[in-house]
């Protein structure tokens, strides 16, 4: 378990200040209706979603019918969000972003339904989203290795949350929601292999709902940086 401090450390913090950042996506920044020139406006599809970090792990979708929709005030605190249809919408790149453990992932997301295993983020043969009994638990999977299934309901239809998963050097998954530690699910192995970076689905497990932000870091973040991330995201999105 990783402790979280309860007070903000400095108000000018940006996730880009963390040197281990692998990528960062937010719907209010660099979501394009075309191949990276024209920012999407309300109701348009998003063809390209650019990485906020200097790593330039930009995402795109060549198939027009499989692009998420930009919702200008559809996110928490009336911030923008990308809406995924749960059928075939996703946005991706042809290479992985994250490597092996340890790493930390944050996402700001809301499901429209909790009726199946659905994926917010897929990267390097790992996936994060909803699953487990009644499909309302947090789930992190090292695909073909271990399913880390949460034991308590954390997803509610039409309700936004800020989530984090730390995959540590013991290969345990540490689940968090809205600034609070939930539980640790024990494991014994790392991810195996490589797969594309995708937001909104993997295979047939497409996200049915909205996503406002996704961040990934190549370390188990310190309690200081966990607090900084919670403060940054909740100051912006006002989820809890």
C-alpha positions in Angstrom: 0.0 0.0 0.0 1.2 3.5 -0.9 0.3 6.3 1.5 -1.3 9.5 0.1 -0.7 12.9 1.6 -3.9 14.9 2.1 -2.7 18.4 1.4 -1.6 20.0 -1.9 2.2 20.4 -2.2 2.4 23.2 -4.7 -0.3 24.8 -6.8 1.7 25.2 -10.0 2.3 21.5 -10.3 1.8 19.9 -13.8 2.0 16.1 -14.5 4.6 17.0 -17.0 6.9 17.9 -14.1 7.3 14.2 -13.2 10.3 13.0 -15.1 9.0 9.4 -15.4 5.9 10.5 -17.5 5.4 8.1 -20.4 2.4 9.9 -21.9 -0.5 12.1 -21.0 -3.8 12.8 -22.7 -6.6 15.3 -21.7 -9.6 16.0 -23.8 -9.3 19.8 -23.4 -5.9 19.7 -25.2 -4.7 18.4 -28.5 -7.9 16.5 -29.5 -8.1 17.0 -33.3 -10.9 16.4 -35.8 -8.2 15.7 -38.5 -4.6 14.5 -38.6 -3.3 17.0 -36.0 -4.2 20.4 -37.5 -7.8 21.4 -36.5 -9.0 21.0 -33.0 -12.2 19.2 -32.6 -15.4 21.1 -31.6 -18.5 19.8 -29.8 -20.0 16.8 -31.6 -17.2 16.2 -34.0 -15.2 13.0 -34.1 -11.6 12.8 -32.9 -9.2 11.5 -35.5 -6.0 12.3 -33.6 -5.3 12.8 -29.9 -1.8 14.1 -29.2 0.3 13.3 -26.2 0.8 16.2 -23.8 4.3 15.0 -23.0 7.4 15.5 -25.1 7.4 11.8 -25.9 4.9 12.4 -28.7 3.1 9.1 -28.3 0.2 10.5 -30.3 -3.0 8.4 -31.0 -5.1 8.2 -34.1 -8.0 6.4 -35.7 -8.0 6.0 -39.5 -11.6 4.5 -39.6 -14.1 7.4 -39.5 -16.8 5.2 -38.0 -14.6 4.1 -35.1 -13.6 7.5 -33.8 -14.7 8.8 -30.4 -16.9 12.0 -30.3 -15.6 15.2 -28.7 -18.0 16.6 -26.0 -17.0 20.1 -25.2 -18.7 20.2 -21.7 -19.4 16.4 -21.4 -16.8 15.8 -18.7 -16.7 16.4 -15.0 -16.9 20.0 -13.9 -18.1 20.8 -17.5 -14.7 20.0 -18.9 -14.3 18.3 -22.3 -14.5 14.5 -22.7 -14.2 12.0 -25.4 -17.3 9.7 -25.8 -16.8 6.1 -26.8 -19.7 4.0 -28.1 -18.9 0.6 -26.6 -19.0 -1.0 -30.0 -15.9 -0.2 -32.0 -14.6 3.3 -30.9 -10.9 3.4 -30.0 -7.9 5.6 -30.7 -4.4 4.0 -30.8 -0.8 4.0 -32.0 1.2 1.1 -33.5 3.6 0.6 -30.5 3.5 0.2 -26.8 4.2 3.1 -24.4 4.7 1.5 -21.0 7.4 -1.1 -20.3 7.5 -3.6 -17.5 6.8 -3.0 -13.9 6.8 -0.7 -12.0 4.5 1.9 -13.4 1.5 4.1 -12.4 -1.6 4.9 -14.4 -4.2 7.5 -13.8 -7.5 8.0 -15.7 -10.6 10.2 -15.4 -13.5 8.2 -16.7 -17.2 7.5 -16.5 -19.1 4.4 -17.7 -22.5 4.6 -19.3 -23.1 1.0 -18.3 -21.4 -1.7 -16.1 -22.6 -4.8 -18.1 -19.3 -6.3 -19.3 -15.6 -6.2 -19.1 -14.6 -2.9 -20.8 -11.2 -1.3 -21.3 -10.2 2.3 -20.7 -6.6 1.8 -21.6 -4.6 -1.0 -23.2 -0.8 -0.9 -23.4 2.0 -3.5 -23.7 -0.3 -6.5 -23.1 -1.9 -4.8 -20.1 -5.3 -3.3 -19.7 -7.1 -1.2 -17.2 -10.9 -0.7 -16.8 -14.0 -2.4 -15.4 -14.6 -6.1 -14.9 -15.0 -8.7 -12.2 -18.3 -9.7 -10.7 -21.2 -7.6 -12.1 -18.5 -5.8 -14.2 -18.4 -2.9 -11.7 -15.0 -3.6 -10.1 -11.7 -2.1 -11.0 -9.7 -4.5 -13.2 -6.1 -4.5 -14.2 -4.8 -7.4 -16.4 -1.4 -8.5 -17.5 -2.8 -10.2 -20.5 -2.1 -14.0 -20.7 -0.7 -13.8 -17.2 -2.9 -12.5 -14.4 -6.3 -10.8 -14.0 -6.1 -8.4 -11.0 -9.8 -8.1 -10.1 -11.0 -5.7 -7.4 -13.3 -7.0 -4.8 -15.6 -4.0 -4.2 -17.8 -2.0 -6.5 -15.9 1.1 -7.8 -17.7 1.8 -11.1 -21.3 3.2 -11.2 -23.0 4.0 -14.5 -23.1 7.8 -15.3 -20.8 8.6 -12.4 -17.3 10.1 -12.9 -14.3 8.9 -11.0 -10.5 9.6 -10.9 -8.7 6.2 -10.7 -5.1 5.1 -10.3 -3.3 1.8 -10.4 0.2 1.3 -9.2 1.8 -1.9 -10.5 4.8 -2.4 -8.2 8.1 -4.3 -8.3 6.4 -7.2 -6.4 3.9 -7.4 -9.3 1.1 -6.4 -7.0 -1.7 -4.1 -8.3 -2.6 -1.3 -5.9 -6.0 0.3 -6.7 -7.0 3.8 -5.8 -10.1 5.9 -6.4 -10.8 9.6 -5.8 -7.7 10.2 -3.8 -8.1 7.1 -1.5 -6.4 3.7 -1.4 -8.8 0.9 -2.1 -6.9 -2.4 -1.9 -3.9 -4.3 -3.1 -4.4 -7.4 -5.3 -1.4 -9.7 -5.0 0.4 -11.1 -8.1 3.6 -12.9 -9.0 4.6 -12.1 -12.5 5.2 -9.2 -14.9 3.5 -8.5 -18.2 4.6 -10.7 -21.1 5.0 -9.3 -24.5 4.1 -6.2 -26.4 0.9 -4.7 -27.8 -0.3 -1.4 -29.2 -1.2 1.6 -27.0 -5.0 2.0 -27.2 -7.5 4.2 -25.4 -11.1 3.0 -25.5 -10.8 -0.7 -26.0 -9.1 -4.0 -26.8 -10.5 -6.8 -28.9 -14.2 -6.7 -28.2 -13.9 -5.0 -24.8 -14.8 -1.5 -25.9 -15.3 1.3 -23.4 -19.0 2.5 -23.3 -18.8 5.9 -21.7 -16.5 9.0 -21.5 -12.9 9.6 -20.8 -11.4 13.0 -20.0 -7.8 12.2 -19.0 -5.2 9.4 -19.1 -1.7 9.6 -17.6 1.1 6.9 -17.4 4.4 7.0 -15.5 7.3 4.4 -15.6 7.6 4.1 -11.8 5.5 3.6 -8.7 5.0 7.2 -7.9 6.0 8.5 -4.5 3.4 9.6 -2.0 4.4 13.2 -2.9 3.7 12.8 -6.6 0.5 10.8 -5.9 -0.8 13.7 -3.9 0.3 16.1 -6.6 -1.6 14.1 -9.2 -4.8 13.8 -7.1 -4.7 17.5 -6.4 -4.1 18.5 -10.0 -6.8 16.3 -11.4 -9.4 17.1 -8.8 -8.8 20.8 -8.8 -9.5 20.6 -12.6 -12.3 18.1 -12.7 -13.9 18.5 -9.2 -15.0 14.8 -9.0 -14.8 14.4 -5.2 
